[in-house]
Amino acid sequence: MTANEQPQANQQPQEATEARDVTRRKVVAVGAGAVAAAGLGGSVFAANAFAGEKTDTSSGAEDCYKLTSETVEGPYYIDADKIRRDVTEDREGIPLLLAVKVIDSETCRPIRNAAVDIWHCDAVGVYSGYEDQGNGDGGGPAPTGAPTDAPTGTPTDAPTGTPTGPPPGGGHQEPTDDERYLRGTWRTDRHGQVTFRTVFPGWYRGRCVHIHTKVHVDGEWTDAGYEGGHACHTGQFFFDEESVLASAELEPYVSNAAERTTLDEDTIYDGSGTQGGLLRLRYDKKDIAKGVRATITVGVDPETSNNG
């Protein structure tokens, strides 16, 4: 893994402009220079975008969970291309502060100096590095999961035309462009914690709203980034339906024309709550545009390899 940039100090975001139609409110654009980045880790203040409230990412004994569910890597992973905590760049969307705590599922002790990757699509369902795949409204990207069982019986209508986008559940796809927004890698602190700034993800055809993640251990942090080691966890984080429906009323999410798969309909989420990657969310239920704070504890087995 290599690093080609470090996180920089950011500026505060401008106020979001209120529109007359509440279902088409414009969410403040949050970019790499749009959100204050003071103290990313431990206890975090998310200036303005999070209404000035304090986010406490400390955790107690109740955070000793079972081994977190493994999932497939999906076709759009790019290996530690950006060593940073603010992955937003120029993407518009609801500000999201994602706090992840990594623990050993056997001892419940925090795992320090692990490398945590996150990557996800933007508000309209597009992955950086794969923009030509589109947002799933007409062919791509492919669902980032395993293929479902083939249907039984004889089809009554033969498909017409040439399929667009990669096959559902396909293997890793090589990047097709140099964009790298909404991707990043950072190390856990002595409490096993790492915090990322991003935006609330959108959706694309075949999948519910989610964030991909990997946890790497036994490597070495150098001036070049994180080297060696192995991935002990490959998973996905999920959002409850209430939060997704609230986000879908806002721009740019309301512009996403792709058919949306609900959490219950998703073929990857196993329904086991936190163990399956379901995030704990906090936000103003009357105005989600102010920002969302998401937390989760990930229980891993550092002795195993799980590459998805």
Residue pairs with C-beta under 8 A, 6 or more apart in sequence:
1 79
1 80
1 115
1 185
1 216
1 219
1 225
1 226
1 227
2 80
2 81
2 224
2 225
3 80
3 82
3 83
3 185
3 224
3 225
3 226
4 81
4 82
4 83
5 82
5 83
5 84
6 83
6 84
7 37
7 40
7 84
7 85
7 86
8 32
8 33
8 37
9 37
10 32
10 33
10 34
10 35
10 36
10 37
10 86
11 33
11 34
11 35
11 36
12 34
12 35
12 36
12 47
12 48
13 28
13 29
13 30
13 34
13 35
13 48
13 49
13 95
14 28
14 34
15 28
16 25
16 26
16 27
16 28
16 289
17 26
18 25
19 25
19 26
22 249
23 249
23 254
24 249
24 250
24 251
24 254
25 249
25 250
25 251
25 289
26 250
26 251
27 92
27 93
27 94
27 123
27 250
27 251
27 252
27 253
27 289
28 34
28 49
28 92
28 95
28 289
29 90
29 92
30 49
30 88
30 91
30 92
30 93
30 95
30 199
31 88
31 89
31 90
31 91
32 86
32 88
32 89
32 90
34 88
35 46
35 47
35 48
35 49
35 86
35 88
35 95
35 197
36 45
36 46
36 47
36 48
37 85
37 86
37 197
38 45
38 47
39 45
40 85
40 86
40 195
40 196
40 197
41 57
41 85
41 189
41 193
41 194
41 195
42 57
42 58
42 189
42 191
42 193
43 54
43 55
43 56
43 57
43 58
44 54
44 55
44 57
44 97
44 99
44 195
45 52
45 54
45 55
46 52
46 53
46 55
46 95
46 97
46 197
46 291
46 293
49 95
49 290
49 291
50 95
50 97
50 290
50 291
50 293
51 284
51 290
51 291
55 97
55 99
55 282
55 293
57 99
57 101
57 193
57 195
57 295
58 191
59 101
59 191
59 193
59 297
61 108
63 101
63 103
63 108
63 297
64 103
64 108
64 297
64 299
65 103
65 105
65 274
65 275
65 297
65 299
66 105
66 275
66 299
67 105
67 275
67 299
67 300
67 301
68 105
68 233
68 235
68 275
68 276
68 277
68 298
68 299
68 300
69 235
69 270
69 272
69 275
69 276
69 277
70 233
70 234
70 235
70 306
70 308
71 145
71 234
71 235
71 236
71 268
71 277
71 308
72 144
72 145
72 146
72 169
72 234
72 268
72 308
73 144
73 172
73 212
73 214
73 234
73 307
73 308
74 144
74 145
74 212
74 308
75 130
75 141
75 142
75 144
75 166
75 170
75 171
75 172
75 173
76 119
76 127
76 129
76 130
76 141
76 144
76 173
76 212
77 117
77 119
77 172
77 212
77 214
77 308
78 119
78 129
78 175
78 180
78 183
80 115
80 117
80 185
80 225
80 226
81 180
81 183
82 180
82 183
82 184
82 185
83 184
83 185
83 186
83 225
83 226
84 184
84 185
84 186
85 184
85 186
85 194
85 195
85 196
85 197
86 184
86 196
86 197
86 198
87 118
87 181
87 182
87 183
87 184
87 196
87 197
87 198
88 181
88 182
88 197
88 198
88 199
89 180
89 181
89 182
90 181
91 122
91 123
91 181
91 182
91 199
92 122
92 123
92 199
92 251
92 252
93 122
93 123
93 199
93 200
93 201
93 202
93 252
93 253
94 199
94 200
94 247
94 250
94 253
94 288
94 289
94 291
94 292
95 197
95 199
95 200
95 290
95 291
95 292
96 197
96 198
96 199
96 200
96 201
96 291
96 292
96 293
96 294
97 195
97 196
97 197
97 291
97 292
97 293
97 294
98 118
98 195
98 196
98 197
98 198
98 211
98 237
98 279
98 294
98 295
99 193
99 194
99 195
99 293
99 294
99 295
99 296
100 116
100 118
100 188
100 193
100 194
100 195
100 196
100 213
100 295
100 296
100 297
100 298
101 110
101 188
101 191
101 192
101 193
101 295
101 296
101 297
101 298
102 110
102 111
102 114
102 116
102 188
102 192
102 193
102 194
102 215
102 297
102 298
102 300
103 109
103 110
103 111
103 192
103 297
103 298
103 299
103 300
104 110
104 111
104 299
104 300
104 301
104 302
105 299
105 300
105 301
106 301
108 299
109 192
110 188
110 190
110 191
110 192
110 193
111 188
111 192
111 215
111 217
111 300
111 302
112 188
112 189
112 190
112 191
112 192
113 187
113 188
113 221
114 187
114 188
114 192
114 215
114 216
114 217
115 185
115 186
115 187
115 215
115 216
115 217
115 219
115 221
115 226
115 229
116 185
116 186
116 187
116 188
116 194
116 213
116 214
116 215
116 216
117 183
117 184
117 185
117 212
117 213
117 214
117 215
117 216
118 183
118 184
118 185
118 196
118 198
118 211
118 212
118 213
119 127
119 182
119 183
119 184
119 211
119 212
120 127
120 182
120 198
120 201
120 210
120 211
120 212
121 127
121 135
121 141
121 182
121 201
121 202
121 203
121 204
122 128
122 181
122 182
122 199
122 201
122 202
123 199
123 200
123 201
123 202
123 252
123 253
123 255
123 256
124 135
124 202
124 252
124 253
124 255
124 256
124 258
125 134
125 135
125 136
125 137
125 141
125 202
125 203
125 204
125 205
125 256
125 258
126 133
126 134
126 135
126 141
126 204
127 133
127 141
127 182
128 177
128 179
128 180
128 181
128 182
128 183
129 175
129 176
129 177
129 178
129 179
129 180
129 183
130 140
130 141
130 173
130 175
130 176
130 177
131 176
131 177
131 179
132 176
132 177
133 139
133 140
133 141
133 142
133 165
133 166
133 173
133 176
134 140
134 141
134 164
134 165
135 141
135 202
135 204
135 205
135 256
135 257
135 258
136 165
136 203
136 204
136 205
136 206
136 207
136 258
136 259
137 204
137 205
137 256
137 257
137 258
137 259
138 164
139 163
139 164
139 165
140 164
140 165
140 166
140 204
141 165
141 166
141 204
142 165
142 166
142 167
142 168
142 169
142 170
142 206
143 168
143 169
143 205
143 206
143 207
143 267
144 207
144 210
144 212
144 236
144 268
145 169
145 206
145 207
145 266
145 267
145 268
146 169
146 267
146 268
147 167
147 168
147 169
148 168
148 169
148 267
166 173
168 206
182 198
182 199
182 201
184 196
184 198
185 225
185 226
186 194
186 196
187 194
187 221
187 226
188 194
198 211
200 209
200 239
200 243
200 247
200 253
200 288
200 292
201 209
201 210
201 211
201 239
202 209
202 252
202 253
202 256
203 209
203 244
203 256
203 258
203 260
203 261
204 258
205 258
205 259
205 261
206 261
207 261
207 266
207 268
208 238
208 239
208 244
208 260
208 261
208 262
208 263
208 265
208 266
208 268
208 269
209 238
209 239
209 244
209 247
209 263
210 236
210 237
210 238
210 239
210 266
210 268
210 269
210 277
211 236
211 237
212 235
212 236
213 233
213 234
213 235
213 236
213 237
213 298
214 231
214 233
214 234
214 235
214 308
215 231
215 232
215 233
215 298
215 300
216 226
216 229
216 230
216 231
216 232
217 229
217 230
217 232
217 300
217 302
218 228
218 229
218 230
218 302
219 226
219 227
219 228
219 229
219 230
220 226
220 227
220 228
220 229
221 227
230 305
231 305
231 306
231 307
231 308
232 300
232 301
232 302
232 303
232 304
232 305
232 306
233 298
233 300
233 306
234 306
234 307
234 308
235 277
235 298
235 308
236 268
236 269
236 277
237 277
237 278
237 279
237 294
237 296
238 263
238 266
238 269
238 276
238 277
238 278
238 279
239 263
239 279
239 281
239 294
240 263
240 278
240 279
240 281
241 262
241 263
241 264
243 281
243 283
243 288
243 292
244 260
244 263
246 285
246 288
247 253
247 288
248 254
248 256
248 260
250 288
250 289
263 269
264 271
269 276
269 277
269 278
270 276
272 278
274 280
274 296
274 297
275 299
277 296
278 296
279 294
279 295
279 296
280 294
280 295
280 296
281 292
281 293
281 294
282 292
282 293
282 294
282 295
283 290
283 291
283 292
283 293
284 290
